[in-house]
Amino acid sequence: MALENTQLRSLIKKSGELELSLVKLPVADPGPDEIVVRIEATPINPSDLGLLIGPGDVNTLKVSGTKELPVVTAAVPEAALRAMAARLDESMPVGNEGAGIVVAAGSSPEAQALIGKAVAILGGEMYATYRTVKAKAALPLPAGATPADGASCFVNPLTALAMVKTMQMEGHTALVHTAAASNLGQMLNKICLADGVQLVNIVRSDEQTKILNDIGAKYIVDSSKPTFMEDLIAALTATGATLAFDAIGGGKLAGQILGAMEIALNSRPGAYSRYGSSTHKQVYIYGRLSLDPTILGAAYGMAWGVGGFLLTPFLQKVGMEEAGKLRARVAAELKTTFASHYTKTLSLRDVLDPEAIKAYNRKATGEKFLINPSL
């Protein structure tokens, strides 16, 4: 098999420089239980940006190399290098998930059965023209679904489903979600509407409010409004939500949510205690759209927590059988509940354009970029 792979790499040097480049690599023949997928769609998720750009200062971007193989560099603040110690001077492939067409397969029946089919895959190194994976790791897309339809069928859909499952496992009865008009937020709303789960959505603009109104969301509060805290407390009182998933991370929002939960709980008849509520209130930070410090106050009662949330540990916790059920639901509802919408499609070379980097690195709600490495 004479295929050549073009792969996007990210390198942070000990000298304090981020380097993004394209490298050419031969594609090895697949093993007996492996398939080779020509990647035709792979999204730029916030989790991808953590590896792709990380702490690089996009205001210092410089371009060199050739038109076919450009190299982009940016300064990395010295204060950030210590946190990057584990990856310094190591060129790393990027891209968590993607979808494409199986163009080669090993000798096993499972692998051979996938030749020519559109599949979605998860496993890193997706910002590339080809990716070799185990056949059992591929999710065949339903009839009529394109690679673009299936490009984002792991990270966002499974995270949204994991939020509802975590609520059930931890004994909560309703949810709060921030940056709620995102692709993931829209999926979560559709899940909650279908499953009868009450969801409080926190947005930052009238435009985002309209996006959620249009899909039937009931509780929407705007953090940019002067009445935000009053509106949030009212929504929490109505729903009884004591679990939140915060995509922002930095700033005071997580603390505001905990404080509003405590006020809502204490507003119930007979609920007053001089020590505060004993009902556990939890905020999970999962996206870190803001790298500012998380600011917490006081008066959250006797039982509360703030922690991190990642999809992979959750899937390991629930086990293969439950994870399989979640994946099956995603496949069945790929073009409805879990449909993704993209602002722009980029080639691999486009990804290294400085203006494009500044655009997708904004991580703006409502903006999502798709890469088609085959372009």
Secondary structure, 3 states (H helix, E strand, C coil): CCCEEEEEEEEEECCCEEEEEEEEEECCCCCCCEEEEEEEEEECCHHHHHHHCCCCCHHHCEEEECCCCEEEEEECCHHHHHHHHHHECCCEECCCEEEEEEEEECCCHHHHCCCCCEEEEECCCCCECEEEEEHHHCEECCCCCCHHHHCCCCHHHHHHHHHHHHHHHCCCCEEEEECCCCHHHHHHHHHHHHHCCEEEEEECCHHHHHHHHHCCCCEEEECCCCCHHHHHHHHHHHHCCCEEEECCEEECHHHHHHHHHHHHHHCCCCCCCCCCCCCCEEEEECCCCEEEEECCCCCCCCCEEEEECCHHHHHHHHHHHHHHHHHHHHHHCCCCCCCCCCCEEECHHHHCCHHHHHHHCCCCCCCCEEECCCC
